[in-house]
Amino acid sequence: MFRALIISTGGTIEKTYCEMQGVLANNVSVLDVMLASLETGGVAISRLALMNKDSLEMTPDDHQRITDAAVDGAKDHDGIVIVHGTDRLTVSGEAICARWSQPGAPRLPVVLTGAMRPYELRRTDAVQNLTEALLAVQILSPGVYAVLHNKVLAFPGVTKDNAHGTFVKSAV
């Protein structure tokens, strides 16, 4: 049985609509609802709700907390998926990659994913990206990756392409 840790940090993928304010916000996580809709046989999933923030509001301390949680989670799991806001996903990915490159760092795959459109919207990319991340973490070599929109991109050098609404690999 593959042991996956999902670390949730918030972001668009987990935003819900607040009728009182008329806005999408990170109020409650919908990750468990998404996971319940997937066939996850052969994968034992543990969840760590680390924070529930829009990534634009993340601080350097938040990125450090995410990195530390990934390192700690590596002790008891075969792979880690981090559900993250897309605006600062690359900041956390680069921080984890830098930590992973140090001697004695854990050797397993860490996959960051998110969504450009919230789960609650009819035309969401949330379920696709979460599904792809859960599959990818089981088959990738040790390292740090962004998995979104039918792409697997290895850190370092992943950037958000705002013009096309996706992520790309840039020259390192």
DAJO-V211135 format. One record per pair of residues at least 24 apart in sequence whose C-alpha atoms are under 6 Angstrom apart, sorted by sequence separation. I is the first residue (numbers start at 1). J is the second residue. D is the distance in whole Angstrom. If there is no record, write none. Layout:
BEGIN
i->(I | I)
j->(J | J)
d->(D | D)
END
This chain:
BEGIN
i->(26 | 86 | 109 | 63 | 67 | 79 | 81 | 84 | 85 | 55 | 79 | 80 | 81 | 82 | 83 | 84 | 81 | 83 | 55 | 109 | 55 | 109 | 111 | 113 | 108 | 109 | 110 | 111 | 112 | 113 | 107 | 111 | 113 | 3 | 5 | 1 | 2 | 3 | 4 | 5 | 6 | 7 | 8 | 9 | 1 | 5 | 7 | 8 | 9 | 10 | 11 | 9 | 10 | 11 | 10 | 11 | 97 | 79 | 94 | 4 | 11 | 12 | 3 | 4 | 6 | 8 | 10 | 11 | 3 | 4 | 5 | 6 | 7 | 8 | 9 | 4 | 6 | 13 | 13 | 12 | 15 | 13 | 12 | 13 | 13)
j->(52 | 114 | 137 | 92 | 96 | 108 | 110 | 113 | 114 | 85 | 109 | 110 | 111 | 112 | 113 | 114 | 112 | 114 | 87 | 141 | 88 | 142 | 144 | 146 | 142 | 143 | 144 | 145 | 146 | 147 | 142 | 146 | 148 | 43 | 45 | 42 | 43 | 44 | 45 | 46 | 47 | 48 | 49 | 50 | 43 | 47 | 49 | 50 | 51 | 52 | 53 | 52 | 53 | 54 | 54 | 55 | 144 | 137 | 156 | 77 | 84 | 85 | 77 | 78 | 80 | 82 | 84 | 85 | 78 | 79 | 80 | 81 | 82 | 83 | 84 | 80 | 82 | 114 | 115 | 115 | 118 | 118 | 118 | 119 | 126)
d->(6 | 6 | 6 | 5 | 5 | 6 | 6 | 6 | 6 | 5 | 5 | 5 | 5 | 5 | 5 | 5 | 6 | 5 | 6 | 6 | 5 | 4 | 6 | 6 | 4 | 5 | 5 | 5 | 5 | 5 | 5 | 6 | 6 | 6 | 6 | 5 | 5 | 5 | 5 | 5 | 5 | 5 | 5 | 6 | 6 | 6 | 6 | 6 | 5 | 4 | 6 | 5 | 5 | 4 | 6 | 6 | 6 | 6 | 6 | 6 | 5 | 6 | 5 | 6 | 6 | 6 | 6 | 4 | 5 | 5 | 5 | 5 | 5 | 5 | 5 | 6 | 6 | 5 | 5 | 6 | 6 | 5 | 5 | 6 | 6)
END
